[in-house]
Amino acid sequence: MTRRDEIYRFVCQYADEMDGPTPTIREVAKHFGLNYKTVYFHILKLKDEGRLRQDRGKLVVVDSEWIEPPVRPSQLAFDFLSPPSVEGHNIRGCASRL
C-alpha cells in the first residue's frame, strides 16, 4: 500500500468515525508524522485521481453518501437567517470502498 493509499484510508476512516467531517491537512500530517507540504501534495494527487474532491473548502470523499442532519426545533424559526452550507452534513459508507 502506498502512502497516498494510507492517507486516503485515514481520511475515510476519520470521516466515518466522526460522522462526516474529514480531517484537516494538519491532522493528517500529525497522524503520519509528515510535514504539511507532503500531505498537501498527496491530497492534490487524490483529487486529481478523482478519489477526493473539495466542496466549499472541505474535503469530500467521492461517491460518499451525504445524510442531512436532523433539524433542531430552534433552527426552524431562524433558518432564513443562515446561508445554505454543507456544514453539519454527515458522510456514510466511506470505509466500505477501502
N, C-alpha and C positions, 0 to 999 in steps of 0.2 A: 504494500500500500504506500502510495506516495504521500509526501507531506501535505499536498493540496487535498488529497482524499481525506486525510486525517482532519484537516481544518473543516472541510465540508461536513464530515460526520459530526464533529464537535458542534458546529452551527446548528445542525438538525437536532441533535440530542438536547442542546440547550433550549431550542425553541419548543421542543416537546415538553421538557421538564418545567419550563417557565410559562407554559400555556400561551405561547405566541411570540413574545419578543425575541429577536435574535441578539446575540452578544455584540458588543462594540468591538472595534478592531483592537483596542487596548486590552479588553478582556481576553480575546483570542491570543494576543501576543503574550500576555501574562501566563495563560494556561500552558502554552507550549514553550515558554522561555525564549521567545523570539523577539526581535525588535519590530517596531511599528511598520517600518517600510517593507520588511519581508512579508508580513501578514497582508499588508495593503496590496502588494504585488499578487499574492495568491488569490485574494478576493477579486481583484480585477480579472484574473485569468478565469476564475469560476464564473464570473459574469459573462466573459467572452464565450465560454463553453456553454452558456445557457443554463447552468445549474443554479445560479443565484441571479436575482435582479434587484434593482433599487427602486423603492417607491416612497416618494416624499422623504428621502434621506435615510430610510430604514432598509436594511437588507431583508429580502423576502426569498424564501426557498421556492423555486419554480415548481409549479404543479402542487403546491401545498393547498390544503383545504381551509378556506377562511370561514370562521364562525363568528357571527355577530355576538357581541357581549350582551347579556341581558340588560334591559332598560331599567334603571332605578327610578322609582316614583319621583324623586327630586329632579330627575332630568326631564321629565315630561313637560313641565311648565317652562323650562328655560332652554330647550333645545334650539330655539330660533336665535339665541344669542351666540351660539358656538358655531364656528365654521366646520364643515364636514372634514373629517380626518380619518386616518386608519389607526390612530392610537386606540388601544384597548381591544383591538380585534385579536382573535386567537388563531393560531395555526395548528392544525391537527394533521396527523398522518405523515409527518416529515420523516420519521425514523423508518417507516415501512419501505422507503425507497433506498435504504442503505444497502 
